[in-house]
Amino acid sequence: MKVLLTGAGGFVGHHTLAHLLKTTDWDIVATDSFRHFGISARIRAVFEELPSEASRVKVVTHDLATPIDSITAREFGDPDVIINMASDSHVDRSITDPRPFVENNVALALTLLDYARTLPYLKTFIQIGTDEVYGPAPEGVNHPEWSPQVPSNPYSASKSAQEAIAISYWRTFNVPVILTNTMNIIGERQDVEKFVPLIINMLQQGKPVPVHAVEKNGQWMSGSRFYLHARNQADALRFLITHFVDTPHKYTDGLERPERFNVRGETEISNDEMVVLIAKFLGKSKPKNELVKFTNVEGTRPGHDLRYALDGDKLMGMGWKPPVAFEKSLERTVNWTVKNPIWISL
Ligand SMILES: NC(=O)c1ccc[n+]([C@@H]2O[C@H](COP(=O)([O-])OP(=O)(O)OC[C@H]3O[C@@H](n4cnc5c(N)ncnc54)[C@H](O)[C@@H]3O)[C@@H](O)[C@H]2O)c1
């Protein structure tokens, strides 16, 4: 089977590449613009880890905000499956300068879906999404698939827009779209601006970690996230591709909506407790007020959601189990990052 993986030079993309090479015999075209936070060293790291599998990968550089010319289309070949993970992904940047950010995410979805509809034998087009499209989840609420989408910031709005375009191409052009929504992903070689590398970086420098929070009755509430290792999301994708590759999931197969799956993190943890846990793994445990510096989101961070949560029963009910446990994989990620400091000093 041939898979086209976009955003392959990104954090989640290169873990997906490694996982698919380890667990399948699929050929993979790994594409990235390498100018929106994609880094070729991530793909090199995969080849170094799995030298005997490298011949199954073709790396193609292309900015998907621009149309796919005939030469690039030939390079992409005739994929059986497309996994669209390319995106601008930094929430803060989407707030600082929304227009180019949103335009990029919308343009790349259009480019890839326009390409997909020229492929008569395409079996699956997976659009990678986030829990953030649903907006905040109040305490006790875990959004099921197809909850109403109320995105809080331009990043989540652009992810919601990618999904809406994909749904319209499923309906209008019969592209075999599957939507996935995933919670917060952790792992090695994540961009230094994201929360876990930021925590490691600050604690290594002996500085308190800034944590967004709201003040209620004199108490700081930092909100919470569910986390999963990038390998778990990659495995969920492998599972879905294997499950659906020979099963109809097109509009013309009589479905009312495309397939959609939540990929749930196994553990909910408050953002300040995440700092405490990472400090423990670093051997830098201290009282919380010395590790964390709460910053009031009111005034400093518009569009901030205190809690995200998804209901993961649909995917689990089909028999998928996350292969990597949260705490163990976080500890491994922290230890790996300490040994490879270049990834937090870029
Ligand atoms: N990291 C998370 O916690 C998380 C959670 C849920 C969903 N997601 C989604 O997973 C995907 C990957 O996220 P990530 O954390 O690896 O982000 P990332 O920024 O590390 O990777 C995104 C990749 O997309 C590429 N890209 C962006 N615009 C492009 C364009 N115009 N043409 C070609 N390539 C382009 C970037 O160069 C980068 O390599 C994104 O779609 C993101 O929305 C991430």
The ligand as an SDF file (V2000), in Angstrom:
LIG
                    3D

 44 48  0  0  0  0  0  0  0  0999 V2000
    0.6320   18.4400   18.7180 N   0  0  0  0  0  0  0  0  0  0  0  0
   -0.5660   18.2600   19.2200 C   0  0  0  0  0  0  0  0  0  0  0  0
   -0.7600   18.2230   20.4410 O   0  0  0  0  0  0  0  0  0  0  0  0
   -1.7470   18.0670   18.2940 C   0  0  0  0  0  0  0  0  0  0  0  0
   -2.9910   17.6890   18.8440 C   0  0  0  0  0  0  0  0  0  0  0  0
   -4.0790   17.4750   17.9880 C   0  0  0  0  0  0  0  0  0  0  0  0
   -3.9250   17.6540   16.6240 C   0  0  0  0  0  0  0  0  0  0  0  0
   -2.7100   18.0520   16.1190 N   0  0  0  0  0  0  0  0  0  0  0  0
   -2.6080   18.2290   14.6770 C   0  0  0  0  0  0  0  0  0  0  0  0
   -1.5920   17.3350   14.2230 O   0  0  0  0  0  0  0  0  0  0  0  0
   -0.9260   17.8980   13.1010 C   0  0  0  0  0  0  0  0  0  0  0  0
    0.5640   17.9340   13.3660 C   0  0  0  0  0  0  0  0  0  0  0  0
    0.8250   18.7700   14.5010 O   0  0  0  0  0  0  0  0  0  0  0  0
    2.2930   18.9830   15.0410 P   0  0  0  0  0  0  0  0  0  0  0  0
    2.1920   19.2180   16.5000 O   0  0  0  0  0  0  0  0  0  0  0  0
    3.1850   17.9250   14.5210 O   0  0  0  0  0  0  0  0  0  0  0  0
    2.6560   20.3620   14.3620 O   0  0  0  0  0  0  0  0  0  0  0  0
    3.9950   20.7860   13.5930 P   0  0  0  0  0  0  0  0  0  0  0  0
    3.9110   22.2640   13.4220 O   0  0  0  0  0  0  0  0  0  0  0  0
    5.1940   20.2110   14.2910 O   0  0  0  0  0  0  0  0  0  0  0  0
    3.8440   20.0420   12.2140 O   0  0  0  0  0  0  0  0  0  0  0  0
    3.0620   20.5210   11.1620 C   0  0  0  0  0  0  0  0  0  0  0  0
    3.8040   20.3160    9.8690 C   0  0  0  0  0  0  0  0  0  0  0  0
    3.0200   20.8300    8.7820 O   0  0  0  0  0  0  0  0  0  0  0  0
    3.9020   21.4650    7.8730 C   0  0  0  0  0  0  0  0  0  0  0  0
    3.1920   22.4790    7.0760 N   0  0  0  0  0  0  0  0  0  0  0  0
    2.5160   23.5820    7.5150 C   0  0  0  0  0  0  0  0  0  0  0  0
    2.0630   24.2940    6.4760 N   0  0  0  0  0  0  0  0  0  0  0  0
    2.4590   23.6280    5.3580 C   0  0  0  0  0  0  0  0  0  0  0  0
    2.2980   23.8720    3.9600 C   0  0  0  0  0  0  0  0  0  0  0  0
    1.6840   24.9720    3.4950 N   0  0  0  0  0  0  0  0  0  0  0  0
    2.8140   22.9640    3.0850 N   0  0  0  0  0  0  0  0  0  0  0  0
    3.4560   21.8620    3.5280 C   0  0  0  0  0  0  0  0  0  0  0  0
    3.6680   21.5780    4.8320 N   0  0  0  0  0  0  0  0  0  0  0  0
    3.1640   22.4660    5.7330 C   0  0  0  0  0  0  0  0  0  0  0  0
    4.9600   22.1110    8.7680 C   0  0  0  0  0  0  0  0  0  0  0  0
    6.1480   22.4200    8.0460 O   0  0  0  0  0  0  0  0  0  0  0  0
    5.1560   21.0450    9.8350 C   0  0  0  0  0  0  0  0  0  0  0  0
    6.1500   20.1290    9.4870 O   0  0  0  0  0  0  0  0  0  0  0  0
   -1.5470   19.2650   12.8760 C   0  0  0  0  0  0  0  0  0  0  0  0
   -2.5310   19.1230   11.8870 O   0  0  0  0  0  0  0  0  0  0  0  0
   -2.1680   19.6090   14.2200 C   0  0  0  0  0  0  0  0  0  0  0  0
   -3.2430   20.4850   14.0700 O   0  0  0  0  0  0  0  0  0  0  0  0
   -1.6360   18.2450   16.9100 C   0  0  0  0  0  0  0  0  0  0  0  0
  1  2  1  0
  2  3  2  0
  2  4  1  0
  4  5  1  0
  4 44  2  0
  5  6  2  0
  6  7  1  0
  7  8  2  0
  8  9  1  0
  8 44  1  0
  9 10  1  0
  9 42  1  0
 10 11  1  0
 11 12  1  0
 11 40  1  0
 12 13  1  0
 13 14  1  0
 14 15  2  0
 14 16  1  0
 14 17  1  0
 17 18  1  0
 18 19  2  0
 18 20  1  0
 18 21  1  0
 21 22  1  0
 22 23  1  0
 23 24  1  0
 23 38  1  0
 24 25  1  0
 25 26  1  0
 25 36  1  0
 26 27  1  0
 26 35  1  0
 27 28  2  0
 28 29  1  0
 29 30  1  0
 29 35  2  0
 30 31  1  0
 30 32  2  0
 32 33  1  0
 33 34  2  0
 34 35  1  0
 36 37  1  0
 36 38  1  0
 38 39  1  0
 40 41  1  0
 40 42  1  0
 42 43  1  0
M  CHG  2   8   1  16  -1
M  END
$$$$
